[in-house]
């Protein structure tokens, strides 16, 4: 599917599916939505940590859980869309660079899935409900268990720091492609397409 040029040659309608030149509109929307939601999650968690136990803290944590489950659902959708919509060439560069890119993407997807799942399991172990913005409640992943809750809390926090580290490497790799290899790896995922 090609692009349709508008009156202004800098504007074009982005194809829904991936092309050989860039990611499609849905892949970009899911990518950047997940990025923004993960950043929001960090600030919600920090806000909750600074509050004493009470209704305000519970409300922020409930919102944090709901957004976490939204991230999980969007990540699953992103992976399914990626599997059903192959079409983008592998990143430019030597074989080792391509292998590192594939491994990095795989690890990033795994961490984005594990982070909310660990939070869901942590809440279940503490016998706290996980709802989706109050619309419905998810089933408990594990039975109530105080020791398991403590362990999963550590796992959830550790996964976040690993996710941040891998994401930072992902960003660094995209910038390396853009400024040193001077290829289209970064541009093809930018939210407003290419001119």
N, C-alpha and C positions, 0 to 999 in steps of 0.2 A: 504494500500500500504506500503510495507516495504522499507528498505533502501538497497542500493547496496554497498558493501564494495569494495574499491579500493585496490591497492597494499599496500598502507599505511593504516593500520587499523584505524588511526585517521581521515581519510577522508571518507565521505559517501555522496551519492546523497540524498538531502533532499526531502521528498515527498511534492507534491504541496498542498495537503489537510492536515488538522489537523489529528493527530493521538491521541491515548490515552496518549502518552508520551510527545508530543511537538506540537507546532503550526507548520503549514505547511509553505512552502516557500513563498507563496503569502501573507499570513497573516503577516509574518515577514517583507517582503519587504514593504508592505503598512504601517505597524507600524513604522518602522525605517525611512522611507522616510518622513512620516508626522512629526515625531519628528525633523528631520534635517531641514525641511522646516519651521517649527514654530520658530526654533532658528534663521534661516536666516531672517525670518520676523522681529524679534525683532531688529536685527542689521540694517536692511534696514530702519525701522521706526525711530530708533535713529539717523541714518545718515541724514535722511530727516529733522528731527527736528532741527539739527544743521546748516542747510543751509538756506540762505536767499531765498526769493521767486525768482524763475527764472527757466530756462530750466533744469538745473541739478537736482533741487529738484523735478520738475515735472517728470523727467525720472525715478528717484528713486521711487517716489510714484506710477508711472505706473507699475514698476516692482513689487513693493510691492502688488499692487492690483492683478496683474496677478498670482503671487505666492499664494496669498490668495484664489483666485478662484480655483487654482490647489489643494490646501489643501482641499477645500470644496468638490471637485469632488472625490478626493482620499478617503476622510472620508466617503462619501456616498457609494463608492465602498467597502470600508472596512466593513461598517455595513451590506451591502447586502451580502458580502462574509461570514461574521460571521453568518448571519441568515441562509444562504444556506449550511453552512459547520460546523454544530455543531459536536462535537465529543471529545472535551476536557473536562475532569472532572472539577468540581468546585474546587477552591483552598482548600488545606487541612486546617484543624483547626475546631474550634467550630462553631456552627450554626451562632452565632453573627458575627464571623469573615467572614464567607461566605457571609452573607447578606451585610456586609460592603463592601466586594469586589465587589459584583454585583452593589450596589448603586454607589460606586466610579467609576466603569467602565462606568455606564450609565451617570453619571454626566460629566465625561471626554468627552465622545462622544458628549453629548449635547453642551458642551462648544466649542468643536472643530468645530461643525456645526455653532453655533451662532456667533462665532468670525468673520469669513469671511462674513456671511450674514449681520451682523451689519455694517461692513466696506462697503459692497456693497450698503446697504441702505443709509449710510452716504454720499457716493459719489453721489448717485442719488439725494439726498435732496439738495446737493450743485450744481447740474447740471454738475457734472464732469463725463466723460465716464469711464466705467470699461471695459477694453479690455483684451483679453487673448493673451498676448505677441504680440499684434498688428495684430493677425490673424483675429479676429472677435470681435465684441462688444456685451456685454450682455445688455439686455433691462433694463431700469430703474425700480427699485423696488418700488420707491415712487415718488411723484411729487416734483418738486423743492420747498423747504421751508427752509428759513434761520434758523428759530427757531428749526425746527426738526433736521436740520443738526447739530446744536450745541448740542442738546440733544443726538443724536446718536453718536457724537464724544465722549461724556462722557461715554456713554454705551460701546462703542468699547474699550476704555481704561480700564474701570472697568472690563469688561469681560476678558481682557488680564491678569490682576492681579489675578482674580479669577482662571483662567486657570492655571497660574503658581503655585498658591497655591495648587490646586487639583493635578496637575502633581507632585509636590514635595511630597505630601502625597502618591501618587501612587508609586513613587520611594522608599520612606521610607518603604512602605508596602512590596514591592518586596525584599528589603534588609532585612527586618525583617524575611520574609519567608526563605531567603537564609541562614542568619547567626544564627538565633535563633530557628526557626522551623526546619531548615535543610531539607527542601523539594525541589522539582524541579520547583517551581513556577517561579523563575527568569530564571533558565537555559533553560526552554522550550521556552522562547521568545528571547533568545540570537541569534544574526544574523547568527552564523555559526553552529547552531545545537548542538547536544550532541554527545559525544563519546561513 
